[in-house]
Amino acid sequence: MLTGKLRSEIDKVWDAFWTGGISNPLTVIEQITYLLFIKRLDEIHTLRENKANAQKEEIEKPIFTEEEQHLRWSRFKDMEPTEMYRIVSEEVFPFIKNLNGNTQDAYTKYMKDATFMIPTPNLLDKVIRMLDDIKMHDRDTKGDVYEYLLSKIATAGRNGQFRTPRHIIKMMVDMVQPQPTDKIADPACGSGGFLVAASEYIRDHYEENFSDEEFREHFNNSMFYGNDFDKTMIRIAVMNMILHGIENPNITNEDALSEGQADVRNRFDLILANPPFKGSLDYDIVANDLLQTVKTKKTELLFLSLFIQQLKTGGRAAIIVPDGVLFGSSRAHKAIRELLIDEHQLQAVISMPSGVFKPYAGVSTAVLLFTKTNSGGTDKVWFYDMKADGYSLDDKRQPLDLDKHEDNNLPDIIERYHNLEAEEKRERTDQSFLVPVEEIRDTAYDLSVNRYKEIEYEETEYKKPVEILTQLKSLEKEINNGLENLERMLRE
């Protein structure tokens, strides 16, 4: 989460764009992202430059040639505004659009439509001076900046254009534990948060693999896949992933539910996603195989069907769904839950508090974890009733004590999920417990935690009516005596 100081700095940048004549929120976000990307390129080049100087070697993969040094943020940021504007608009921006040459990778494909829209030298100068204080080498800060910027989109809750909080993404990634051989997808990737988190997990846990050329080729070119229907979000996602060291992410600007994506099936080892739940779609724009799985117009159910279709046999998923998926009574709701439980292996349902997605939305959600088996395998389902995620559950989302269980359940969730044998002994009154699949089938495949959780009620003892009446009479007598004494004092 952003600190108050950094939040205030971003607000000032945002206000500068608005007062400078750019009022479309996505345009503002896109232009800020371009500038942050330009700034980060200079930081990366500087790191490689320092490493080369320390080792007295040539710079490995230099971003800027000797002739392009004036295109670096650190070189043009202190220029006179008019000259700075000319260099950024006429040289720097074309440079980042053609960063990867004439290749057909995702970056080149989606950056070709990018447009520099900052109208005046004074606005550019003002914004660059403000952004110069934001330290983009901190990947958490960079993600927080994106999250906060996206929170300013007025239609965020309706169109799904907001980032899943990073700590929730990390929890999900830590639970499914991405492997070096995985092909990982997010069919509604937005700004790429899940894919970035998965890449960071691989870096943190399999550092030794990066010395292998074949693995590096897989990591950079065939490990990460994403879809989104918004070109602006695609550009943001691609830049975000490149800045996190993924050279060629496979990101496409298509609706993952459409017939045009019907060939992307049985392909992925891992899906991580928080797809948009924007209501209903027309049948004629949805892939036929998805409708054959579950006949519905509701996007949350169609995406669940899609995830199952896109996974390889043995592939696993951690996805966020609205609570209605867990207990909805329509034929389609029941059908998708039956499919998960009877034909595949549902491992866990984590109920999250409604404040997790504030300030964008107050919807109640849950995390589902399952494996595609095509042969069943659900024996017991693990339920966890998350009460706290480490931040206040109001619109401010202030950080709490991350080390206290009552303020932050996330470490407990990860630990317990990876030790489910110990959960056998837990009672239904506990925060987590296992439920046999037969019991779930008997409740029409209801997956809401409250259906199975037992609540302990403390017995309250009340006094007998006669004792209460006696006390009332005593009180009444005291009041009357007090009134008589007051009246006597007034007469004297």
C-alpha positions in Angstrom: 0.0 0.0 0.0 1.1 3.5 -0.7 2.3 5.7 2.1 0.5 9.0 2.6 3.4 11.0 1.2 3.6 9.0 -2.0 -0.2 9.0 -2.4 -0.1 12.8 -2.1 2.7 13.0 -4.7 0.7 10.9 -7.2 -2.4 13.0 -6.5 -0.4 16.1 -7.5 0.8 14.4 -10.7 -2.8 13.5 -11.5 -4.1 17.0 -10.8 -1.4 18.4 -13.0 -2.7 16.4 -16.0 -6.3 17.4 -15.3 -5.5 21.1 -15.0 -3.2 20.7 -18.1 -6.2 19.7 -20.2 -6.1 15.8 -20.1 -9.4 14.7 -18.4 -9.8 11.0 -19.5 -8.6 8.9 -16.6 -7.2 6.1 -18.8 -5.3 8.6 -20.9 -3.8 10.1 -17.8 -2.8 6.6 -16.5 -1.3 5.7 -19.9 0.8 8.8 -20.2 2.1 8.5 -16.6 2.9 4.9 -17.4 4.9 5.8 -20.4 6.9 8.4 -18.4 7.5 5.9 -15.5 8.6 3.3 -18.1 11.1 5.8 -19.7 12.4 6.6 -16.2 12.8 2.9 -15.3 14.7 2.2 -18.6 17.3 4.8 -17.5 17.5 3.2 -14.0 18.0 -0.3 -15.5 20.7 1.0 -17.9 22.4 2.7 -15.0 22.4 -0.5 -13.0 24.0 -2.4 -15.9 26.4 0.5 -16.4 27.6 0.4 -12.8 27.9 -3.4 -12.8 30.1 -3.2 -16.0 32.2 -0.4 -14.5 32.8 -2.4 -11.3 33.8 -5.5 -13.3 35.7 -3.4 -15.9 33.7 -5.0 -18.7 31.4 -4.0 -21.5 27.7 -3.2 -20.6 25.6 -6.3 -20.9 22.5 -5.6 -23.0 22.7 -1.8 -23.0 19.4 -0.1 -23.5 20.9 3.2 -24.8 23.8 3.4 -27.3 26.4 6.1 -27.2 24.4 8.1 -29.7 21.2 7.7 -27.6 22.5 9.0 -24.3 20.5 12.2 -24.5 17.3 10.0 -24.5 17.9 9.0 -20.9 15.7 10.4 -18.2 18.7 11.5 -16.2 19.9 13.5 -19.2 16.8 15.3 -20.4 15.0 15.9 -17.0 16.9 19.1 -16.3 16.7 20.6 -19.7 14.8 23.7 -20.5 11.1 22.8 -21.0 10.8 23.5 -24.7 13.9 21.5 -25.6 12.9 18.7 -23.2 9.5 18.6 -24.9 11.0 18.3 -28.3 13.4 15.5 -27.3 10.7 13.5 -25.5 8.0 13.9 -28.1 10.2 13.5 -31.2 12.9 11.2 -30.0 12.3 9.5 -26.7 8.7 8.4 -27.4 9.5 6.9 -30.8 12.5 5.2 -29.1 10.3 3.4 -26.6 7.7 2.5 -29.3 10.5 0.8 -31.3 12.5 -0.5 -28.4 12.4 -4.1 -29.6 13.0 -3.2 -33.3 10.9 -4.8 -36.0 10.0 -7.9 -34.0 6.4 -9.1 -33.7 6.4 -9.5 -29.9 3.6 -8.2 -27.7 5.5 -5.0 -26.8 6.0 -4.0 -30.4 2.5 -5.0 -31.4 0.7 -2.9 -28.8 3.1 0.0 -28.5 2.7 0.8 -32.2 -0.7 2.4 -31.4 0.7 4.4 -28.4 0.3 8.1 -28.7 2.2 10.9 -26.8 -0.6 13.2 -25.7 1.0 15.6 -23.2 0.0 19.0 -24.9 2.6 21.5 -23.6 6.2 21.8 -22.6 5.3 23.3 -19.2 3.0 20.3 -18.3 5.7 17.8 -19.3 8.3 19.7 -17.3 6.0 19.8 -14.3 5.1 16.1 -14.4 8.7 15.0 -15.0 9.9 17.0 -11.9 7.1 15.4 -9.8 7.8 11.8 -11.0 11.5 12.2 -10.5 11.1 11.6 -6.8 9.3 8.3 -7.2 11.8 5.4 -6.8 10.8 2.9 -9.4 13.5 0.4 -8.5 11.2 -0.8 -5.7 8.8 -3.2 -7.5 6.2 -3.0 -4.7 6.1 0.8 -5.0 5.7 0.5 -8.8 2.8 -1.9 -8.4 1.3 0.3 -5.7 1.5 3.3 -8.0 -0.4 1.4 -10.7 -3.0 0.2 -8.2 -3.6 3.7 -6.9 -3.7 5.2 -10.4 -6.2 2.6 -11.5 -8.4 3.2 -8.5 -9.1 6.7 -9.9 -11.0 5.3 -12.8 -14.6 6.1 -12.1 -15.8 2.9 -13.8 -13.3 0.6 -12.1 -15.8 -1.5 -10.2 -18.0 -1.9 -13.2 -15.5 -2.7 -15.9 -13.1 -4.6 -13.7 -10.2 -2.3 -14.4 -8.5 -2.4 -11.0 -5.7 -4.4 -9.6 -6.1 -7.1 -7.2 -4.3 -6.1 -4.0 -0.7 -7.3 -4.1 -0.8 -9.1 -0.8 -3.8 -11.1 -1.9 -2.1 -12.0 -5.2 1.1 -13.0 -3.3 -1.0 -15.2 -1.0 -2.6 -17.0 -4.0 0.8 -17.4 -5.7 2.4 -18.8 -2.5 -0.4 -21.3 -2.2 -0.1 -22.7 -5.7 3.7 -22.5 -5.8 4.5 -21.9 -9.6 7.1 -24.3 -11.0 10.0 -23.6 -13.5 8.4 -25.8 -16.1 4.9 -24.2 -15.9 3.0 -22.3 -18.5 1.2 -19.7 -16.5 -1.9 -17.7 -17.7 -4.2 -15.0 -16.6 -7.1 -14.7 -19.2 -8.1 -11.3 -17.8 -4.7 -10.0 -16.9 -5.4 -6.2 -16.5 -2.1 -4.6 -15.6 -0.4 -8.0 -15.3 -0.2 -8.3 -11.5 -0.7 -12.1 -11.2 1.8 -12.8 -13.9 4.4 -10.5 -12.4 3.9 -12.1 -9.0 4.3 -15.6 -10.4 7.6 -14.4 -12.1 8.9 -13.0 -8.8 8.1 -16.3 -7.1 10.1 -18.2 -9.7 13.0 -15.8 -9.3 12.9 -16.1 -5.5 12.7 -19.9 -5.4 14.6 -21.0 -8.5 17.4 -18.5 -8.8 19.8 -21.2 -9.9 17.6 -22.0 -13.0 18.5 -18.7 -14.5 22.0 -19.9 -15.3 20.4 -22.4 -17.8 19.9 -20.9 -21.3 17.0 -23.2 -22.1 15.2 -22.1 -18.9 15.8 -18.4 -19.6 14.3 -18.9 -23.1 11.2 -20.5 -21.5 10.9 -17.8 -18.8 11.2 -14.9 -21.3 9.2 -16.3 -24.2 6.9 -19.2 -23.3 6.1 -19.1 -19.6 3.6 -16.2 -19.2 0.3 -15.6 -21.1 -2.4 -13.1 -20.7 -5.5 -11.6 -22.3 -7.4 -8.4 -21.9 -10.0 -6.6 -24.0 -8.6 -3.1 -23.2 -5.6 -2.0 -25.4 -4.5 0.5 -22.8 -4.4 -2.1 -20.1 -2.5 -4.4 -22.5 0.2 -1.7 -23.0 0.4 -1.2 -19.2 0.7 -4.9 -18.6 3.4 -5.4 -21.2 5.5 -2.6 -19.9 4.9 -3.8 -16.3 6.1 -7.3 -17.2 9.1 -6.1 -19.2 10.2 -3.9 -16.3 10.0 -7.0 -14.1 12.5 -8.8 -16.5 10.1 -10.8 -18.7 11.4 -10.0 -22.2 8.6 -11.2 -24.3 5.3 -11.8 -22.5 2.5 -13.4 -24.6 -0.2 -10.8 -24.0 -3.1 -10.6 -26.5 -5.8 -8.0 -26.9 -8.8 -10.3 -27.2 -11.9 -11.2 -25.2 -10.9 -14.6 -23.6 -14.5 -15.7 -23.7 -15.0 -15.2 -27.4 -15.1 -17.8 -30.2 -11.8 -16.3 -31.4 -10.0 -17.8 -28.4 -11.6 -21.2 -28.7 -8.3 -22.8 -29.8 -6.6 -21.8 -26.5 -7.6 -25.0 -24.7 -5.7 -27.7 -22.6 -2.7 -25.5 -22.7 -1.7 -24.1 -19.3 -0.2 -25.7 -16.1 -1.4 -22.8 -13.9 -4.1 -20.1 -14.1 -4.1 -17.2 -11.7 -6.9 -14.7 -12.2 -9.4 -12.3 -10.8 -11.7 -11.9 -13.9 -14.1 -9.0 -14.3 -17.7 -9.8 -13.2 -19.5 -7.3 -15.4 -22.9 -8.9 -15.6 -24.2 -10.8 -18.6 -23.1 -11.4 -22.2 -25.0 -12.4 -25.3 -24.8 -16.1 -26.2 -23.7 -15.3 -29.8 -20.3 -13.7 -28.7 -19.3 -16.6 -26.3 -17.3 -19.6 -27.4 -19.6 -22.6 -28.0 -17.6 -25.0 -25.9 -18.0 -22.8 -22.9 -21.7 -22.7 -23.3 -21.8 -26.5 -23.7 -20.1 -26.7 -20.3 -22.4 -24.2 -18.6 -25.3 -22.6 -20.4 -25.3 -19.1 -18.9 -24.8 -15.4 -19.8 -23.0 -14.6 -16.5 -19.4 -13.8 -16.9 -18.2 -15.2 -13.6 -19.5 -18.6 -14.5 -18.3 -18.4 -18.1 -14.8 -17.6 -16.8 -14.8 -20.5 -14.5 -15.7 -22.7 -17.4 -12.9 -21.1 -19.5 -10.3 -21.8 -16.8 -11.2 -25.4 -16.7 -11.1 -25.6 -20.5 -7.7 -23.9 -20.7 -5.9 -26.0 -18.2 -4.0 -29.1 -19.1 -5.0 -32.3 -17.3 -3.2 -31.9 -14.0 -3.2 -28.1 -14.3 -4.1 -26.1 -11.3 -5.8 -22.8 -10.6 -6.3 -20.1 -8.0 -9.0 -17.7 -8.9 -11.2 -15.1 -7.3 -15.0 -15.3 -7.6 -17.9 -13.3 -6.2 -19.7 -15.0 -3.4 -22.7 -15.7 -5.5 -20.7 -18.4 -7.3 -20.5 -20.3 -4.0 -24.2 -20.6 -3.3 -26.2 -19.3 -6.3 -29.3 -21.5 -6.8 -29.6 -21.2 -10.6 -29.1 -24.3 -12.8 -25.9 -22.8 -14.2 -24.5 -22.0 -10.7 -25.1 -25.6 -9.5 -23.7 -27.1 -12.7 -20.4 -25.3 -12.5 -20.0 -26.3 -8.8 -20.9 -29.9 -9.7 -18.3 -29.8 -12.5 -15.5 -28.6 -10.2 -16.3 -31.1 -7.4 -17.4 -34.3 -9.4 -15.3 -34.1 -12.5 -12.2 -32.3 -11.1 -10.6 -31.8 -7.7 -11.6 -28.8 -5.7 -9.1 -28.3 -2.9 -10.0 -25.1 -1.1 -12.5 -22.2 -0.6 -11.2 -19.1 1.1 -13.9 -16.7 2.0 -12.6 -13.1 2.0 -14.1 -10.1 3.8 -16.0 -7.6 1.7 -13.5 -4.8 2.4 -10.6 -6.4 0.5 -11.4 -4.6 -2.7 -12.2 -1.2 -1.2 -12.1 1.6 -2.2 -13.2 0.4 -5.6 -15.9 -2.1 -4.6 -17.4 -3.6 -1.5 -18.3 -7.0 -3.0 -17.8 -10.2 -1.0 -15.5 -12.6 -2.7 -13.7 -15.9 -2.3 -10.6 -17.7 -3.6 -11.1 -21.1 -5.2 -8.2 -23.5 -5.6 -8.7 -26.5 -7.9 -6.9 -29.0 -10.1 -8.2 -30.2 -13.5 -8.3 -34.0 -13.4 -11.2 -35.0 -15.8 -11.7 -37.9 -13.4 -12.9 -36.3 -10.1 -10.8 -36.7 -7.0 -12.5 -34.3 -4.6 -12.4 -36.0 -1.2 -12.5 -33.2 1.3 -12.7 -29.4 0.7 -10.7 -27.1 2.9 -12.6 -23.9 4.1 -11.0 -20.9 5.6 -13.0 -17.9 6.9 -10.6 -15.0 6.4 -11.4 -12.1 8.8 -8.4 -9.8 8.2 -5.9 -9.3 5.5 -3.5 -6.9 7.2 -5.2 -3.7 6.3 -8.3 -1.9 7.6 -11.4 -2.9 5.7 -12.7 0.6 5.1 -12.0 2.9 2.2 -8.7 4.1 3.6 -7.2 0.5 3.8 -4.6 1.5 6.4 -1.9 -1.1 7.3 -2.4 -2.9 10.6 0.0 -5.1 12.6 1.0 -7.7 9.9 2.5 -10.0 12.6 -0.8 -10.3 14.6 -3.1 -13.1 13.5 -6.2 -11.1 14.4 -5.0 -8.3 12.0 -3.6 -10.5 9.3 -4.7 -14.1 8.5 -2.7 -14.5 5.3 0.4 -16.2 6.7 -1.9 -18.6 8.6 -3.8 -19.4 5.4 -0.6 -20.3 3.5 0.8 -22.4 6.3 -2.4 -24.3 6.9 -3.1 -24.9 3.2 0.3 -26.6 2.9 -0.4 -28.8 6.0 -3.9 -30.0 5.4 -3.3 -33.2 7.4 -3.3 -31.2 10.6 -6.6 -29.6 9.6 -8.3 -33.0 10.1 -8.4 -32.3 13.8 -10.0 -28.9 13.6 -13.5 -28.3 14.7 -16.2 -26.5 12.6 -16.1 -23.7 15.2 -12.5 -22.9 14.1 -11.5 -20.5 11.5 -10.5 -23.3 9.1 -11.7 -26.9 8.7 -12.3 -29.7 6.2 -15.7 -30.8 4.9 -16.2 -34.2 3.3 -17.4 -34.1 -0.3 -20.5 -36.2 0.5 -21.7 -33.5 2.9 -21.2 -30.9 0.2 -23.2 -32.9 -2.3 -26.0 -33.2 0.3 -26.3 -29.4 0.5 -26.8 -28.9 -3.3 -23.0 -28.3 -3.7 -23.1 -25.2 -1.6 -19.6 -23.8 -1.1 -20.3 -20.9 1.3 -18.3 -21.3 4.5 -21.2 -20.3 6.7 -23.1 -23.4 5.5 -20.7 -25.6 7.4 -19.3 -23.4 10.1 -20.6 -23.9 13.6 -21.1 -20.9 15.8 -20.6 -21.2 19.5 -23.1 -19.3 21.5 -22.4 -18.4 25.1 -25.2 -19.0 27.4 -26.4 -15.9 29.2 -28.0 -16.2 32.6 -30.7 -13.8 33.5 -32.1 -13.0 37.0 -35.5 -14.4 37.9 -38.5 -12.0 37.2 -39.2 -11.8 41.0 -35.7 -10.5 41.6 -35.9 -8.0 38.8 -39.3 -6.7 40.2 -37.8 -6.4 43.7 -34.9 -4.3 42.3 -37.3 -2.1 40.3 -39.3 -1.4 43.5 -36.2 -0.6 45.4 -35.1 1.8 42.7 -38.5 3.4 42.6 -38.4 3.9 46.3 -35.0 5.6 46.1 -36.3 7.9 43.3 -39.4 8.9 45.3 -37.3 9.6 48.4 -35.0 11.8 46.3 -37.9 13.7 44.9 -39.4 14.3 48.4 -36.0 15.6 49.7 -35.7 17.9 46.7 -39.2 19.2 47.2 -38.5 19.8 50.9 -35.3 21.7 50.1 -37.2 24.0 47.6 -39.9 24.8 50.2 -37.3 25.9 52.8 
